[in-house]
Amino acid sequence: MRSILLHIHEDDGMEARFQAALDLARRFDSHITCLQAVPYEFGVPGDLYFSMAMEMAATFRETADQFQEKLESRLATEDVRWDWVRRKGDAIDEINHLAPLSEIVVLGASNPVGEPAHPSRLATETVVTVRAPVLVVPSSAKMFSMQVPAVVAWNGSAESGHALQAALPILREASEVHIHSVRETKARDSRRLTTSDAAKFLARHDIEPLITELALNDEGSIAATLIDAAQIRRAGVIVMGAYGRSRFRERVLGGVTREMLSDPAIPLLLSH
């Protein structure tokens, strides 16, 4: 996990994801690529609001310059390798452009622009469009702890398997690895991989996990059941597959994934 792509934007979640990227970089001797996407080009000549847009663009550039200078001065004092990439345009497009040569993408859990609604459009779009695992860090996180228990949310899907493989470097650091599945009322596809299959895979990598089947909580929510169990374990991360499909240009997430991304209390490592 030597190449980390970190989304840069001056929002409430920046400090949390910045610290998470630093923790990853120090542990795995990684290089952090800081991506600052600044959508500061507006309008076209002749537009009624063109002059106003240009004034806004100048303000955005100045703000972006100041924030870049601030973070670069901090990075200069950290014992990590890094570079800074600044692009004009939408963050989703720029992340998609750089993610193919990144081994993990680090994002915040809430919208960086506009209302801090949950789930974040940036996170939900990125999760289903990039191949690299995505670490979604809640704003409340002070660090990304790896030498603590880790939870794998398992339902036997291909996405779960992809997430498990992507998380191996982090799972090797965990003090314990728990595989959690949620008992559902409807019958599950018999062709799906079992928790035992997941445990055997981890055992081949010298990780001996603990398997737990969870009953749905009183609200009947799979996401809330998984989060509650992870908090009881004092987990530092939840690893899970992200469900999604393209519908024209809209990215549609499965209900459990969307609920997990709606203001998570614990960092999520997601893979589609």
C-alpha positions as CSV (number, residue, x, y, z in Angstrom):
1,M,0.0,0.0,0.0
2,R,2.6,2.5,-1.2
3,S,0.4,4.9,-3.1
4,I,-2.2,6.9,-1.3
5,L,-4.6,9.4,-3.0
6,L,-5.9,12.0,-0.6
7,H,-8.7,14.3,-1.4
8,I,-7.9,17.9,-0.4
9,H,-10.6,20.4,0.3
10,E,-11.1,22.9,3.2
11,D,-14.0,21.3,4.9
12,D,-14.9,19.9,8.4
13,G,-13.5,16.4,7.5
14,M,-10.2,17.5,6.1
15,E,-8.2,17.2,9.4
16,A,-9.6,13.7,10.0
17,R,-8.7,12.3,6.6
18,F,-5.4,14.1,6.6
19,Q,-4.4,12.3,9.8
20,A,-5.6,9.0,8.5
21,A,-3.5,9.4,5.3
22,L,-0.5,10.2,7.5
23,D,-1.0,7.2,9.7
24,L,-1.2,4.9,6.6
25,A,1.8,6.5,5.0
26,R,4.0,6.1,8.2
27,R,3.0,2.5,8.7
28,F,3.4,1.4,5.1
29,D,6.1,3.8,4.0
30,S,3.7,5.2,1.4
31,H,3.7,8.2,-0.9
32,I,0.7,10.6,-0.5
33,T,-0.7,12.3,-3.6
34,C,-2.7,15.3,-2.4
35,L,-5.4,16.0,-5.0
36,Q,-6.9,19.5,-4.8
37,A,-9.7,19.9,-7.3
38,V,-10.8,23.5,-7.6
39,P,-13.9,24.2,-9.8
40,Y,-13.2,27.9,-10.3
41,E,-14.0,28.4,-14.0
42,F,-17.5,29.7,-14.6
43,G,-19.5,31.0,-17.5
44,V,-18.5,32.0,-21.0
45,P,-17.7,35.4,-22.5
46,G,-21.0,37.3,-23.1
47,D,-22.7,35.6,-20.1
48,L,-24.8,38.1,-18.2
49,Y,-23.0,37.1,-15.0
50,F,-19.5,36.6,-16.5
51,S,-17.8,39.5,-14.6
52,M,-19.4,38.3,-11.3
53,A,-18.2,34.8,-12.1
54,M,-14.7,35.9,-12.7
55,E,-14.6,37.7,-9.4
56,M,-15.8,34.5,-7.7
57,A,-13.2,32.5,-9.6
58,A,-10.4,34.9,-8.3
59,T,-11.7,34.4,-4.7
60,F,-11.7,30.6,-5.1
61,R,-8.2,30.7,-6.5
62,E,-6.9,32.8,-3.6
63,T,-8.6,30.6,-1.0
64,A,-7.2,27.5,-2.7
65,D,-3.7,29.0,-2.8
66,Q,-3.8,29.8,0.9
67,F,-5.1,26.4,1.9
68,Q,-2.4,24.7,-0.3
69,E,0.3,26.8,1.3
70,K,-1.0,25.9,4.8
71,L,-1.1,22.2,4.2
72,E,2.2,22.1,2.3
73,S,3.9,23.8,5.2
74,R,2.5,21.0,7.5
75,L,3.5,18.2,5.2
76,A,7.1,19.6,5.1
77,T,7.4,18.8,8.8
78,E,6.0,15.3,8.5
79,D,8.2,12.3,7.9
80,V,6.3,11.1,4.7
81,R,6.7,11.4,1.0
82,W,4.2,13.5,-0.8
83,D,3.3,15.5,-3.9
84,W,0.6,18.0,-4.7
85,V,-1.7,17.8,-7.7
86,R,-4.0,20.7,-8.4
87,R,-6.7,20.4,-11.0
88,K,-9.5,22.6,-12.4
89,G,-12.7,20.7,-12.3
90,D,-14.9,18.3,-10.4
91,A,-13.2,16.2,-7.6
92,I,-15.0,13.0,-8.7
93,D,-13.6,13.3,-12.3
94,E,-10.1,14.1,-11.0
95,I,-10.1,11.2,-8.5
96,N,-11.2,8.8,-11.3
97,H,-8.3,10.0,-13.4
98,L,-5.7,9.4,-10.7
99,A,-7.1,6.4,-8.9
100,P,-5.9,3.7,-11.4
101,L,-2.4,4.2,-10.1
102,S,-3.4,4.5,-6.4
103,E,-3.7,1.6,-4.0
104,I,-6.1,3.4,-1.6
105,V,-8.2,6.5,-1.9
106,V,-8.9,8.5,1.3
107,L,-12.0,10.6,1.5
108,G,-14.2,12.3,4.1
109,A,-17.6,11.0,5.0
110,S,-19.6,14.2,4.4
111,N,-20.1,16.4,1.4
112,P,-17.1,18.6,1.0
113,V,-19.1,21.2,-1.0
114,G,-22.5,22.6,-0.1
115,E,-24.6,21.1,2.6
116,P,-22.7,18.5,4.6
117,A,-25.4,15.9,3.8
118,H,-25.0,12.2,4.2
119,P,-24.1,10.1,2.5
120,S,-21.5,12.2,0.6
121,R,-22.0,12.3,-3.1
122,L,-18.2,12.3,-3.5
123,A,-17.8,9.1,-1.5
124,T,-20.8,7.3,-3.1
125,E,-19.7,8.1,-6.6
126,T,-16.1,7.3,-6.0
127,V,-16.8,3.9,-4.3
128,V,-18.6,2.5,-7.4
129,T,-16.3,4.0,-10.0
130,V,-12.8,3.3,-8.9
131,R,-11.1,-0.1,-8.5
132,A,-8.9,0.9,-5.6
133,P,-10.3,0.5,-2.1
134,V,-11.8,3.7,-0.6
135,L,-11.2,4.7,3.0
136,V,-14.1,6.9,4.1
137,V,-13.1,8.7,7.3
138,P,-15.7,10.4,9.6
139,S,-15.0,13.9,10.7
140,S,-14.9,12.9,14.3
141,A,-11.9,10.5,13.8
142,K,-8.7,11.7,15.5
143,M,-6.4,9.1,13.9
144,F,-6.6,5.9,11.9
145,S,-5.8,3.2,14.4
146,M,-4.7,-0.1,12.9
147,Q,-3.3,-2.0,16.0
148,V,-6.9,-2.5,17.3
149,P,-9.7,-4.9,16.3
150,A,-11.0,-4.8,12.7
151,V,-14.4,-5.9,11.5
152,V,-15.1,-7.5,8.1
153,A,-18.8,-7.2,7.2
154,W,-19.5,-10.3,5.2
155,N,-22.4,-11.4,3.0
156,G,-20.6,-13.8,0.6
157,S,-20.8,-11.5,-2.4
158,A,-18.0,-10.9,-4.9
159,E,-17.8,-7.3,-3.6
160,S,-17.1,-8.7,-0.1
161,G,-14.3,-10.8,-1.5
162,H,-12.8,-7.9,-3.3
163,A,-12.9,-5.8,-0.1
164,L,-11.3,-8.6,1.9
165,Q,-8.4,-8.9,-0.5
166,A,-7.9,-5.1,-0.7
167,A,-7.9,-4.8,3.1
168,L,-5.2,-7.5,3.7
169,P,-2.4,-5.0,4.6
170,I,-4.6,-3.3,7.2
171,L,-6.0,-6.5,8.5
172,R,-2.5,-7.9,9.1
173,E,-1.9,-4.9,11.5
174,A,-5.1,-5.5,13.5
175,S,-5.0,-6.9,17.0
176,E,-8.0,-9.1,16.1
177,V,-10.0,-9.6,13.0
178,H,-13.7,-10.3,13.3
179,I,-15.9,-11.6,10.4
180,H,-19.5,-10.5,11.0
181,S,-22.4,-11.7,9.1
182,V,-26.0,-10.7,9.7
183,R,-28.7,-13.3,10.0
184,E,-31.4,-12.4,7.4
185,T,-35.0,-13.6,7.3
186,K,-34.9,-14.4,3.5
187,A,-33.0,-17.3,2.2
188,R,-29.5,-16.4,1.0
189,D,-28.1,-17.6,-2.4
190,S,-26.5,-21.0,-1.7
191,R,-23.8,-20.2,-4.2
192,R,-22.5,-17.3,-2.1
193,L,-19.2,-17.7,-0.3
194,T,-19.5,-18.4,3.4
195,T,-17.9,-16.8,6.4
196,S,-15.8,-20.1,6.7
197,D,-14.6,-19.5,3.1
198,A,-13.5,-16.0,4.1
199,A,-11.8,-17.3,7.3
200,K,-9.9,-19.9,5.2
201,F,-8.7,-17.2,2.9
202,L,-7.4,-15.1,5.8
203,A,-5.8,-18.1,7.4
204,R,-3.7,-18.6,4.2
205,H,-2.3,-15.1,5.0
206,D,-1.6,-16.0,8.6
207,I,-4.7,-14.1,9.9
208,E,-6.9,-16.2,12.3
209,P,-10.3,-14.4,12.4
210,L,-13.2,-14.8,14.7
211,I,-16.6,-15.5,13.1
212,T,-19.8,-14.1,14.5
213,E,-23.3,-14.3,13.1
214,L,-25.4,-11.3,14.2
215,A,-29.1,-11.1,14.8
216,L,-30.8,-8.0,13.4
217,N,-31.2,-5.2,15.9
218,D,-34.6,-4.0,17.1
219,E,-34.9,-1.6,14.1
220,G,-34.2,-4.4,11.7
221,S,-31.3,-2.5,10.1
222,I,-28.4,-4.5,8.8
223,A,-26.1,-1.4,8.7
224,A,-27.0,-0.4,12.3
225,T,-26.5,-4.0,13.5
226,L,-23.0,-4.1,11.9
227,I,-22.0,-0.7,13.3
228,D,-23.2,-1.5,16.8
229,A,-21.3,-4.8,16.8
230,A,-18.1,-3.0,15.5
231,Q,-18.4,-0.4,18.3
232,I,-18.8,-3.1,20.9
233,R,-15.5,-4.6,19.6
234,R,-13.9,-1.2,19.7
235,A,-13.0,-1.7,16.0
236,G,-10.8,0.8,14.2
237,V,-12.3,0.0,10.8
238,I,-15.1,-1.8,9.1
239,V,-14.2,-3.6,5.8
240,M,-17.1,-4.2,3.5
241,G,-18.0,-4.6,-0.2
242,A,-19.9,-1.7,-1.8
243,Y,-22.8,-2.5,-4.0
244,G,-23.6,-0.3,-6.9
245,R,-24.6,-0.2,-10.5
246,S,-24.5,2.4,-13.3
247,R,-27.8,3.7,-14.5
248,F,-26.9,6.1,-17.3
249,R,-24.8,8.7,-15.5
250,E,-26.3,8.0,-12.1
251,R,-24.6,5.8,-9.6
252,V,-27.0,3.8,-7.5
253,L,-25.8,2.2,-4.2
254,G,-27.3,-0.7,-2.4
255,G,-29.3,0.2,0.7
256,V,-26.9,-1.2,3.2
257,T,-23.9,0.6,1.7
258,R,-25.8,3.8,1.5
259,E,-26.9,3.5,5.2
260,M,-23.3,2.7,6.3
261,L,-22.1,5.8,4.5
262,S,-24.7,8.0,6.2
263,D,-22.6,9.5,9.0
264,P,-20.5,6.5,10.0
265,A,-19.0,6.4,13.5
266,I,-16.1,4.3,12.4
267,P,-13.8,4.5,9.3
268,L,-15.1,2.3,6.4
269,L,-12.8,0.5,4.0
270,L,-15.0,-0.1,0.9
271,S,-14.4,-1.9,-2.3
272,H,-16.7,-2.3,-5.3
